[in-house]
Amino acid sequence: MSFTTLTCPSCGSNVKQYRNPLPTVDIIIELDNGIVLIERRNEPFGWALPGGFVDYGESLESAAIREAREETSLDVTSLRLLGCYSDPTRDERMHTISTVYIATGHGIPIAADDAQNLAIFRLDSLPQMLCFDHARILKDYTATVKTTT
């Protein structure tokens, strides 16, 4: 169990502050016979799946829909779970746990919010360098697509 001990400024008692992984979502958006990837505006720079942190009081599904809209301007439907990814080193900034969804995109993709650019990639022509553990996620997705077709 990972925690630090803080001193309460009011009463002087020792209080434990626990360090827990932060929940995130990533979303594989299927569009025009490919998938949408964003080029990140913030560190770590590079290509990534759209996604981000889950807000307090928000469901994982709602977070995925919101992040897809914020970063790609797309509405998504047919949300389905690919899996959860929890390697403590998946994000160099902090320990996160990502729930990854697959969805169908609708609309005109436009980079927004944390995305400085976006593109639609075929699975056989993905960028070499992907952020976080997104290469592993897309490998799992590719295996899932092959077994369902």
PyMOL commands that set and color helices and strands:
alter all, ss='L'
color gray80, all
select helices_A, chain A and resi 60-72+123-125+134-148
alter helices_A, ss='H'
color red, helices_A
select strands_A, chain A and resi 3-7+14-18+22-31+34-40+47-48+51-53+75-85+96-106+115-121
alter strands_A, ss='S'
color yellow, strands_A
deselect
rebuild
show_as cartoon
